[in-house]
Amino acid sequence: MFQLNQVACAYDQKKVFTGLDLEIRQGQYVMLMGENGTGKSSLISLLTGFKQEESGRILFLGKEVREWLKDKRQKRDFYSRLGILFQDVDSQLFNSTVYDEIAFGPRQLGLSEEEVSKRVEDTLTLLKIDDLRDRVPYQLSGGEKKKVAFASIMVTNPDVYILDEPFNNLSKEYEEFFRELLHELHSAGKTIIMSAHHFKHLHHEKADVLLFENGKADFFPAREVLSNQQVIERLSHY
């Protein structure tokens, strides 16, 4: 789905990482790990088109991301395929009720109000937040906000879920809920790209890991993450 060729990223002319080659296939689970400032969120910004690469090429479904963003129709098509969860969910909650928050995406896709209602109700039930339907999003708890933000992307049925620190500041109960939800989505064939600080967040996933350290990124396939003791020891420091 995504293909990166010799990609470099920089902020204010300071390199974050260089020479990144990476292919993310449909149905793959990729976990981005590393200390703060090493490139996890930067890569997410590049994949989602919120930031442009310093050099190299980033392709989505065989076409450069910058080409997807050139006109309104292609841009809409590009973002309809992605479910993006920001680290700060407050930045993506802006409607007056939870129902309207979740309905926003399907309405932007031009679906009938009947179809919008069906999708919203199904999503509310699936995520067990029916009781939040008429609540004001900014008045919710942190875990509830994250559920609503996730519902707002899940309702559009994206091909790829791109999640920036989804477990950040969550209670154990909410952590477990989201781990199981991501496991179910991955089992259903969805592509998951997720940044996280802790190796424990892999849980029971057969996930590949991209580890950012010292201006570069090392890729470890799932079979090594699960069985190679040297790799396990290296990742367990996080």
Disulfide bonds with the S-S distance in Angstrom:
none
